[in-house]
Every structure is written in C-alpha cells, then in structure tokens.
Amino acid sequence: MSSRPPDKSLFTRNTLAAIHELDVAIANHINWLRQLHAALITDAPCPANDLRLDAHHHCDFGKWYYGEGMAQHVGEPGFAEIEITHHAMHDAARLLLTHRVSGAAIDITEYEHFMDMAIQFKQDVRAYQYALINQVCTVDHLTGAWNRHAMAMKLAEESERTQRSGQTCALCMMDIDHFKRVNDQFGHKIGDEVLQAFTSIVSIELRKYDSLFRYGGEEFLMLLPNTNLENAALLLNRIRETLAATPITSSSGQVVNLTASFGVAQLASHEAIEDALEHADHALLAAKANGRNRVCTWDVPVN
C-alpha cells in the first residue's frame, strides 16, 4: 500500500494568499463606501451594479467570495457569516440608492441600518482573517499537525476540563523508530515526505475529537479526551499496526517501512501538566528499551 499525503505547505500558501485577498477586500470595501456616499450626497451617478438585486455578486469582494473564496473556504467557521452580512449590506445600499434615483428623501433609520451592516461586514471579514492567521500560527508547516504553541493551549484546556468535570484524558508520546536511518539512507527531502505521510496515516486513525501535535523532530504527542489508559492502548496499538503495515512511497519512488513506539499516561486532575508529559515520556522510553514498535503505559492510580 502506498501512502503519500497532500503537500502540507500548500495549506500555508493558500491561507497566506487568502489573508492577503481579505486585505484587498477590505481596501476595496472602503473604496466602494466612498463611491456610494459620493452617489448619495452629490450629483455623481449611481453605480448600475449597486442597483441590481444580485449586487453582492458583482462587487469586487463578491467576485472573490463566490469564486476562489467559495472554492477554498466554504464550510469553514465564520465564512458563511460574511456572506449574510455582505448580502444585507448591499440590500441596504440598494434601498438608499433607489431613494436617491427617485428623488425621495433618505430615512435616517435606513441609513443607520446600512452603516451598521457596512461596519459589521468589515468586522466579520477581519474576524475571519484573524482566524486564518491563528491557523497559520498554530500549525506545523511541514506535517500539518498542530505545533507546540497549539499544544500548550490545548493541554491547558484539557487539564482544566479534567479538573472541572473529573473526566479522563490520555496523553501519548509517539516516536518514529530509527528515523535517523531514513535521513541517512534517503536524505532529508525524503525524510520530510516520510514525516508528512506518517502524520497523514496517524490522523486518519484518530477520532475527530483527538489532537495530534508535532513535539519536535520525529516525535509527536497525541491528546485523547474521554479516554482511559486501557482504551488508549487499544487505539494506539491499532495505529501502531496500521503504520507497520503501510509502506510509504516517496515522490522519487523509494519505499520506506516505518514502525513507531508509544508511551501513554493519564492527564490526571490532581497533577501538573508537566508531570503527565514526563510520565508519558518515561513510558515511551520503556517502549524503546523493550524493543520498540510497541505501546507502553505509565499505569499508576489516578485519584
């Protein structure tokens, strides 16, 4: 079986491009506001597109949103909210322009509603942009796993949850066996591809509420909420077996077989996060000392 993941750096490039496009969208939005106000308070002609029922499709932002934006970001949290506000803003603008064309007076409440929508639109775009920036800042750009900054935040969140609710959470340190040999034999470029493929294989096996973090080099950490040590070991052994049974084919055709070692501990409500990490690391060292390609647990009573 061959397993090659998508280019994870593509995610970063696309996200950075989207952040820039949203900057352009806000600049175009401000320019559009200037032109609209000029049409409302001077003899400047009303833009024909702004009088259309589908005006939100024909402005510069709409062309991006319903084109490249929709293709890349549909379904992402916060993206649909932008469309709702953007559509409402154009509806409010069309009403004002209709009054202007007909010579009717513009009602102050209608104008205030338009301005509220225009301001809200800018805020929604900025909020989505900040969310994209946060994604770039918390993702390991090589593998696509979460980075250590994201790991620290998630560990603190899960630790607080276990203290509050008493629910279990397993913590696993995972290390690719003899990864140095891959770099020495095939070179670092293929080593990077192996890390990407490894992450892809592991991610497929995880549940939707589990988290995978790149801890450093070829070492990863998994956070398994609502999972005791016994069930964590079952899940990790399934991942271990899948890795061992999945040859990875590089872009240049080399086939690399991998195994991994796992150390798992409980993120206990009565102890510090650093202690749980140390316990998982000790369990990982035990897995390596006992022949690698195995799961070891730090099995101590949890009060």
C-alpha positions in Angstrom: 0.0 0.0 0.0 1.3 3.4 -0.9 0.5 6.5 1.2 1.5 10.0 0.1 -0.2 12.9 1.8 -1.1 16.2 0.1 1.5 18.9 0.2 1.0 20.4 3.7 2.9 23.6 2.7 0.1 24.2 0.2 -2.3 24.8 3.1 0.1 27.5 4.4 0.5 29.1 1.0 -3.3 29.1 0.3 -4.0 30.5 3.8 -1.5 33.3 3.4 -2.9 34.1 0.0 -6.4 34.3 1.5 -5.2 36.6 4.2 -3.8 38.9 1.6 -7.0 38.7 -0.5 -9.1 39.7 2.5 -6.8 42.7 3.0 -7.5 43.6 -0.6 -11.3 43.0 0.0 -11.3 45.5 2.9 -9.5 48.1 0.8 -12.0 47.6 -2.0 -14.8 47.8 0.6 -13.6 51.2 1.8 -13.3 52.5 -1.8 -16.8 51.2 -2.5 -18.1 53.1 0.5 -16.5 56.3 -0.7 -18.1 55.9 -4.2 -21.5 55.1 -2.6 -21.5 58.1 -0.4 -20.5 60.3 -3.3 -23.5 59.0 -5.2 -25.8 59.6 -2.2 -24.7 63.2 -1.4 -23.5 64.6 -4.7 -24.5 64.5 -8.3 -22.2 61.6 -9.0 -24.0 58.9 -11.0 -25.3 55.8 -9.1 -23.3 52.7 -9.9 -25.5 50.5 -12.0 -24.3 47.3 -10.4 -25.3 48.5 -7.0 -28.9 48.8 -8.1 -29.1 45.1 -9.1 -30.8 42.5 -6.9 -27.7 40.4 -7.0 -25.3 43.4 -6.4 -23.5 41.3 -3.8 -22.3 39.0 -6.6 -20.9 41.8 -8.7 -18.7 43.9 -6.4 -15.0 43.1 -6.1 -15.5 41.2 -2.9 -18.4 39.2 -4.2 -16.4 38.2 -7.3 -13.7 36.8 -5.0 -16.1 35.3 -2.4 -18.3 33.4 -4.9 -15.2 32.4 -7.0 -11.9 31.5 -5.4 -13.1 32.2 -1.9 -16.0 29.8 -2.0 -13.8 27.2 -3.6 -11.3 27.3 -0.8 -13.2 28.2 2.3 -16.8 27.0 2.1 -17.7 25.2 5.3 -15.1 27.0 7.4 -16.4 28.6 10.6 -17.2 32.3 10.1 -17.1 32.2 6.3 -20.9 31.9 5.8 -21.5 34.8 8.3 -19.6 37.1 6.0 -22.0 36.3 3.1 -25.0 37.1 5.3 -23.7 40.5 6.3 -22.4 41.3 2.9 -25.7 40.5 1.2 -27.6 42.5 3.8 -25.3 45.5 3.3 -25.9 45.5 -0.4 -29.6 45.3 0.1 -29.5 48.3 2.4 -27.3 50.2 -0.1 -29.7 49.5 -2.9 -32.6 50.9 -0.9 -30.7 54.1 -0.3 -29.7 54.4 -3.9 -33.3 53.7 -5.1 -34.4 56.7 -3.0 -31.6 58.8 -4.4 -32.6 57.9 -8.0 -36.3 58.6 -7.4 -35.6 61.9 -5.6 -37.1 60.6 -2.4 -35.7 61.6 1.0 -33.4 59.1 2.7 -34.7 57.9 6.0 -32.2 58.2 8.8 -33.0 54.8 10.2 -32.4 53.2 6.8 -29.1 55.0 6.5 -28.1 53.9 10.1 -29.0 50.3 9.2 -26.8 50.4 6.1 -23.9 51.8 8.1 -24.3 49.1 10.8 -24.2 46.5 8.1 -21.1 48.1 6.4 -19.3 48.2 9.8 -20.3 44.7 10.7 -19.2 43.4 7.3 -15.7 44.8 7.9 -15.6 43.3 11.4 -16.7 39.9 10.0 -14.0 39.9 7.4 -11.4 40.9 9.9 -12.6 38.2 12.3 -12.3 35.5 9.6 -8.9 36.9 8.6 -7.7 36.6 12.2 -8.9 33.0 12.4 -6.8 32.2 9.3 -3.8 33.9 10.9 -4.3 31.8 14.0 -4.4 28.7 11.9 -1.1 29.5 10.3 0.5 30.3 13.7 -0.6 27.1 15.3 0.1 24.5 12.5 3.4 22.8 11.9 4.0 23.8 8.3 5.8 20.6 7.3 3.4 18.0 8.6 0.1 19.8 9.1 -0.1 18.6 12.7 -0.6 21.2 15.4 2.6 22.8 16.7 3.9 23.2 20.2 2.2 26.6 20.6 -1.2 25.0 19.9 -0.2 22.0 22.1 0.3 24.2 25.2 -3.1 25.9 24.7 -4.9 22.5 24.2 -3.1 20.9 27.1 -4.1 23.7 29.4 -7.7 23.5 28.2 -7.9 19.7 28.7 -6.3 19.9 32.1 -8.8 22.5 33.2 -11.6 20.3 31.9 -10.4 17.2 33.8 -10.2 19.2 37.0 -13.7 20.6 36.5 -15.5 17.5 35.3 -13.4 14.6 36.5 -13.4 13.1 33.0 -10.4 11.1 31.8 -7.9 12.2 29.2 -4.9 10.2 27.9 -1.7 11.7 26.8 0.6 9.8 24.4 4.2 10.5 23.3 5.0 8.8 20.0 8.3 8.5 18.2 9.2 7.1 14.8 11.6 4.2 15.3 15.1 4.7 13.8 14.1 7.7 11.9 17.7 8.9 11.6 18.3 5.9 9.3 15.7 7.3 6.9 17.5 10.6 6.6 20.9 8.9 6.4 19.9 6.5 3.7 17.5 8.6 1.6 18.2 12.2 2.5 16.3 14.9 4.4 13.9 15.6 1.5 12.5 12.1 1.6 12.7 12.2 5.4 10.3 15.2 5.3 8.0 13.3 3.0 8.0 10.4 5.4 7.1 12.7 8.3 4.2 14.1 6.2 3.0 10.6 5.3 3.4 9.4 8.9 1.2 12.3 10.1 -1.4 11.6 7.4 -1.6 7.9 8.4 -1.9 8.6 12.1 -4.5 11.4 11.6 -6.8 9.1 9.6 -6.9 6.6 12.6 -7.6 9.3 15.2 -11.1 10.2 16.3 -12.5 13.6 15.4 -12.0 14.9 18.9 -8.4 13.7 19.3 -5.5 16.0 18.7 -2.1 15.4 17.1 0.9 17.7 17.7 4.4 17.7 16.4 6.5 17.8 19.6 9.8 18.0 17.8 11.8 16.2 15.1 10.2 12.8 14.6 8.4 12.9 18.0 4.7 13.6 18.2 2.1 14.0 21.0 -1.5 12.9 21.0 -4.2 14.1 23.2 -7.1 11.6 23.7 -10.0 13.2 25.6 -12.5 11.0 27.4 -10.2 8.0 27.2 -8.7 5.8 29.9 -5.4 4.0 29.7 -6.9 0.7 28.6 -8.9 2.2 25.7 -6.0 4.5 24.8 -3.7 1.4 24.5 -6.3 -0.2 22.2 -6.4 2.8 19.9 -2.6 3.3 19.9 -2.0 -0.4 19.1 -4.4 -0.1 16.1 -2.4 3.0 14.9 0.9 1.1 15.5 -0.3 -1.9 13.5 -1.5 0.4 10.7 1.8 2.2 10.5 3.8 -1.1 10.4 1.6 -2.4 7.6 1.7 0.7 5.4 4.8 1.1 3.3 5.4 4.8 2.3 6.4 5.6 -1.3 8.3 8.8 -1.8 7.9 11.2 -4.7 11.0 9.7 -6.2 9.9 6.1 -5.8 11.7 4.9 -2.7 9.7 2.7 -0.4 10.1 3.2 3.3 8.7 1.0 6.0 8.1 2.5 9.4 7.3 1.5 12.9 6.7 3.7 15.9 6.9 3.5 19.7 4.3 4.9 22.0 4.2 5.9 25.7 0.9 6.8 27.2 -0.1 8.3 30.6 -3.2 9.8 32.2 -3.7 13.6 32.2 -4.7 13.4 35.9 -6.8 16.1 37.5 -4.6 16.2 40.6 -1.2 16.7 38.9 0.6 19.3 36.8 0.7 19.0 33.0 4.5 18.8 33.1 4.2 15.6 35.3 1.8 14.0 32.8 4.2 14.8 30.0 7.1 13.3 32.0 5.1 10.1 32.7 4.3 9.7 29.0 7.9 10.3 28.1 9.0 7.7 30.6 6.5 5.2 29.1 7.9 6.0 25.7 11.5 5.3 26.9 10.2 2.0 28.2 8.7 1.1 24.8 12.0 1.8 23.2 14.0 -0.1 25.8 11.8 -3.1 25.3 12.4 -3.5 21.5 10.4 -0.5 20.0 7.2 -0.9 17.9 5.1 -1.2 21.0 2.8 0.7 23.3 3.8 1.1 27.0 1.6 2.8 29.7 2.5 4.7 32.8 0.0 2.8 34.9 -0.4 4.5 38.2 -3.6 5.0 40.2 -5.5 8.2 39.3 -7.5 9.8 42.2 
